[in-house]
Amino acid sequence: MLTTKDRVETYKEQIRAFLASNFYIADADALQSETSLLDQGVVDSTGVLEVIGFIEETYGITVEDSELLPENLDSIQGIAQYIISKKN
């Protein structure tokens, strides 16, 4: 069974791959896990909806309105941690 750290790393890889295939990112590998996706122009408000759809479909969790917070959805690290918290 994967440790929480391993699961976070796996989720980060999956999230980075999703972002690279759905949004224009010149160098996805250079995108830091803690970097704000909104501030860097990777996603906009419509893109956030796409990210939410990806989370819900891929991980089988529901993103509640009260959870639409920057700390949950504005970085690869934040998204991975959010998924871990919802899956536990």
CNS distance restraints for C-alpha pairs under 8 A (distance, minus, plus):
assign (resid   2 and name CA) (resid   6 and name CA) 5.70 0.50 0.50
assign (resid   2 and name CA) (resid   7 and name CA) 6.10 0.50 0.50
assign (resid   3 and name CA) (resid   7 and name CA) 6.18 0.50 0.50
assign (resid   4 and name CA) (resid   8 and name CA) 6.13 0.50 0.50
assign (resid   4 and name CA) (resid  84 and name CA) 7.69 0.50 0.50
assign (resid   5 and name CA) (resid   9 and name CA) 6.31 0.50 0.50
assign (resid   6 and name CA) (resid  10 and name CA) 6.16 0.50 0.50
assign (resid   7 and name CA) (resid  11 and name CA) 6.07 0.50 0.50
assign (resid   7 and name CA) (resid  84 and name CA) 7.72 0.50 0.50
assign (resid   8 and name CA) (resid  12 and name CA) 6.04 0.50 0.50
assign (resid   8 and name CA) (resid  77 and name CA) 7.93 0.50 0.50
assign (resid   8 and name CA) (resid  80 and name CA) 5.60 0.50 0.50
assign (resid   8 and name CA) (resid  81 and name CA) 6.69 0.50 0.50
assign (resid   8 and name CA) (resid  84 and name CA) 7.13 0.50 0.50
assign (resid   9 and name CA) (resid  13 and name CA) 6.29 0.50 0.50
assign (resid   9 and name CA) (resid  80 and name CA) 7.99 0.50 0.50
assign (resid  10 and name CA) (resid  14 and name CA) 6.34 0.50 0.50
assign (resid  11 and name CA) (resid  15 and name CA) 6.02 0.50 0.50
assign (resid  11 and name CA) (resid  80 and name CA) 5.50 0.50 0.50
assign (resid  12 and name CA) (resid  16 and name CA) 6.01 0.50 0.50
assign (resid  12 and name CA) (resid  33 and name CA) 7.47 0.50 0.50
assign (resid  12 and name CA) (resid  76 and name CA) 5.93 0.50 0.50
assign (resid  12 and name CA) (resid  77 and name CA) 6.59 0.50 0.50
assign (resid  12 and name CA) (resid  79 and name CA) 7.96 0.50 0.50
assign (resid  12 and name CA) (resid  80 and name CA) 5.79 0.50 0.50
assign (resid  13 and name CA) (resid  17 and name CA) 6.14 0.50 0.50
assign (resid  14 and name CA) (resid  18 and name CA) 6.19 0.50 0.50
assign (resid  15 and name CA) (resid  19 and name CA) 6.17 0.50 0.50
assign (resid  15 and name CA) (resid  76 and name CA) 6.46 0.50 0.50
assign (resid  15 and name CA) (resid  79 and name CA) 7.91 0.50 0.50
assign (resid  15 and name CA) (resid  80 and name CA) 7.71 0.50 0.50
assign (resid  16 and name CA) (resid  20 and name CA) 6.08 0.50 0.50
assign (resid  16 and name CA) (resid  28 and name CA) 6.81 0.50 0.50
assign (resid  16 and name CA) (resid  29 and name CA) 8.00 0.50 0.50
assign (resid  16 and name CA) (resid  76 and name CA) 6.92 0.50 0.50
assign (resid  17 and name CA) (resid  21 and name CA) 6.17 0.50 0.50
assign (resid  17 and name CA) (resid  28 and name CA) 7.87 0.50 0.50
assign (resid  18 and name CA) (resid  22 and name CA) 6.05 0.50 0.50
assign (resid  18 and name CA) (resid  54 and name CA) 7.97 0.50 0.50
assign (resid  19 and name CA) (resid  23 and name CA) 5.49 0.50 0.50
assign (resid  19 and name CA) (resid  25 and name CA) 7.73 0.50 0.50
assign (resid  19 and name CA) (resid  28 and name CA) 7.90 0.50 0.50
assign (resid  20 and name CA) (resid  24 and name CA) 6.65 0.50 0.50
assign (resid  20 and name CA) (resid  25 and name CA) 5.89 0.50 0.50
assign (resid  20 and name CA) (resid  28 and name CA) 5.79 0.50 0.50
assign (resid  23 and name CA) (resid  42 and name CA) 6.62 0.50 0.50
assign (resid  23 and name CA) (resid  43 and name CA) 7.17 0.50 0.50
assign (resid  24 and name CA) (resid  42 and name CA) 6.97 0.50 0.50
assign (resid  25 and name CA) (resid  42 and name CA) 6.76 0.50 0.50
assign (resid  27 and name CA) (resid  31 and name CA) 6.88 0.50 0.50
assign (resid  31 and name CA) (resid  35 and name CA) 6.97 0.50 0.50
assign (resid  32 and name CA) (resid  76 and name CA) 7.86 0.50 0.50
assign (resid  33 and name CA) (resid  75 and name CA) 6.20 0.50 0.50
assign (resid  33 and name CA) (resid  76 and name CA) 4.81 0.50 0.50
assign (resid  33 and name CA) (resid  77 and name CA) 5.01 0.50 0.50
assign (resid  34 and name CA) (resid  75 and name CA) 5.48 0.50 0.50
assign (resid  34 and name CA) (resid  76 and name CA) 6.40 0.50 0.50
assign (resid  34 and name CA) (resid  77 and name CA) 5.59 0.50 0.50
assign (resid  34 and name CA) (resid  78 and name CA) 7.40 0.50 0.50
assign (resid  35 and name CA) (resid  40 and name CA) 7.47 0.50 0.50
assign (resid  35 and name CA) (resid  74 and name CA) 7.91 0.50 0.50
assign (resid  35 and name CA) (resid  75 and name CA) 5.63 0.50 0.50
assign (resid  35 and name CA) (resid  76 and name CA) 7.51 0.50 0.50
assign (resid  36 and name CA) (resid  40 and name CA) 6.11 0.50 0.50
assign (resid  36 and name CA) (resid  74 and name CA) 5.26 0.50 0.50
assign (resid  36 and name CA) (resid  75 and name CA) 5.05 0.50 0.50
assign (resid  37 and name CA) (resid  41 and name CA) 6.20 0.50 0.50
assign (resid  37 and name CA) (resid  42 and name CA) 5.07 0.50 0.50
assign (resid  37 and name CA) (resid  43 and name CA) 5.75 0.50 0.50
assign (resid  37 and name CA) (resid  74 and name CA) 5.29 0.50 0.50
assign (resid  37 and name CA) (resid  75 and name CA) 5.50 0.50 0.50
assign (resid  37 and name CA) (resid  76 and name CA) 7.92 0.50 0.50
assign (resid  38 and name CA) (resid  42 and name CA) 6.07 0.50 0.50
assign (resid  38 and name CA) (resid  43 and name CA) 5.38 0.50 0.50
assign (resid  38 and name CA) (resid  44 and name CA) 5.97 0.50 0.50
assign (resid  38 and name CA) (resid  74 and name CA) 6.39 0.50 0.50
assign (resid  43 and name CA) (resid  47 and name CA) 4.75 0.50 0.50
assign (resid  43 and name CA) (resid  48 and name CA) 6.35 0.50 0.50
assign (resid  44 and name CA) (resid  48 and name CA) 6.28 0.50 0.50
assign (resid  45 and name CA) (resid  49 and name CA) 6.87 0.50 0.50
assign (resid  46 and name CA) (resid  50 and name CA) 6.71 0.50 0.50
assign (resid  47 and name CA) (resid  51 and name CA) 6.24 0.50 0.50
assign (resid  48 and name CA) (resid  52 and name CA) 6.19 0.50 0.50
assign (resid  48 and name CA) (resid  73 and name CA) 7.48 0.50 0.50
assign (resid  49 and name CA) (resid  53 and name CA) 6.22 0.50 0.50
assign (resid  50 and name CA) (resid  54 and name CA) 6.19 0.50 0.50
assign (resid  51 and name CA) (resid  55 and name CA) 6.23 0.50 0.50
assign (resid  51 and name CA) (resid  73 and name CA) 7.93 0.50 0.50
assign (resid  52 and name CA) (resid  56 and name CA) 6.16 0.50 0.50
assign (resid  52 and name CA) (resid  63 and name CA) 6.87 0.50 0.50
assign (resid  53 and name CA) (resid  57 and name CA) 6.02 0.50 0.50
assign (resid  54 and name CA) (resid  58 and name CA) 5.70 0.50 0.50
assign (resid  55 and name CA) (resid  59 and name CA) 5.64 0.50 0.50
assign (resid  55 and name CA) (resid  60 and name CA) 7.34 0.50 0.50
assign (resid  55 and name CA) (resid  61 and name CA) 6.98 0.50 0.50
assign (resid  55 and name CA) (resid  63 and name CA) 7.94 0.50 0.50
assign (resid  55 and name CA) (resid  83 and name CA) 7.68 0.50 0.50
assign (resid  56 and name CA) (resid  60 and name CA) 5.10 0.50 0.50
assign (resid  56 and name CA) (resid  61 and name CA) 4.90 0.50 0.50
assign (resid  56 and name CA) (resid  62 and name CA) 5.54 0.50 0.50
assign (resid  56 and name CA) (resid  63 and name CA) 6.86 0.50 0.50
assign (resid  57 and name CA) (resid  61 and name CA) 7.51 0.50 0.50
assign (resid  59 and name CA) (resid  83 and name CA) 7.59 0.50 0.50
assign (resid  61 and name CA) (resid  83 and name CA) 7.99 0.50 0.50
assign (resid  61 and name CA) (resid  86 and name CA) 6.94 0.50 0.50
assign (resid  61 and name CA) (resid  87 and name CA) 7.51 0.50 0.50
assign (resid  63 and name CA) (resid  67 and name CA) 6.36 0.50 0.50
assign (resid  63 and name CA) (resid  68 and name CA) 7.34 0.50 0.50
assign (resid  64 and name CA) (resid  68 and name CA) 6.95 0.50 0.50
assign (resid  67 and name CA) (resid  72 and name CA) 7.05 0.50 0.50
assign (resid  68 and name CA) (resid  72 and name CA) 6.88 0.50 0.50
assign (resid  68 and name CA) (resid  73 and name CA) 7.03 0.50 0.50
assign (resid  69 and name CA) (resid  73 and name CA) 6.34 0.50 0.50
assign (resid  69 and name CA) (resid  74 and name CA) 7.93 0.50 0.50
assign (resid  70 and name CA) (resid  74 and name CA) 4.88 0.50 0.50
assign (resid  71 and name CA) (resid  75 and name CA) 7.57 0.50 0.50
assign (resid  71 and name CA) (resid  78 and name CA) 5.62 0.50 0.50
assign (resid  71 and name CA) (resid  79 and name CA) 7.95 0.50 0.50
assign (resid  72 and name CA) (resid  78 and name CA) 4.89 0.50 0.50
assign (resid  72 and name CA) (resid  79 and name CA) 5.28 0.50 0.50
assign (resid  72 and name CA) (resid  81 and name CA) 7.44 0.50 0.50
assign (resid  72 and name CA) (resid  82 and name CA) 5.42 0.50 0.50
assign (resid  73 and name CA) (resid  78 and name CA) 5.95 0.50 0.50
assign (resid  73 and name CA) (resid  79 and name CA) 5.11 0.50 0.50
assign (resid  73 and name CA) (resid  82 and name CA) 7.86 0.50 0.50
assign (resid  74 and name CA) (resid  78 and name CA) 6.51 0.50 0.50
assign (resid  74 and name CA) (resid  79 and name CA) 7.18 0.50 0.50
assign (resid  75 and name CA) (resid  79 and name CA) 6.12 0.50 0.50
assign (resid  76 and name CA) (resid  80 and name CA) 6.18 0.50 0.50
assign (resid  77 and name CA) (resid  81 and name CA) 6.15 0.50 0.50
assign (resid  78 and name CA) (resid  82 and name CA) 6.02 0.50 0.50
assign (resid  79 and name CA) (resid  83 and name CA) 6.18 0.50 0.50
assign (resid  80 and name CA) (resid  84 and name CA) 6.31 0.50 0.50
assign (resid  81 and name CA) (resid  85 and name CA) 6.21 0.50 0.50
assign (resid  82 and name CA) (resid  86 and name CA) 6.28 0.50 0.50
assign (resid  83 and name CA) (resid  87 and name CA) 6.08 0.50 0.50
assign (resid  84 and name CA) (resid  88 and name CA) 6.31 0.50 0.50
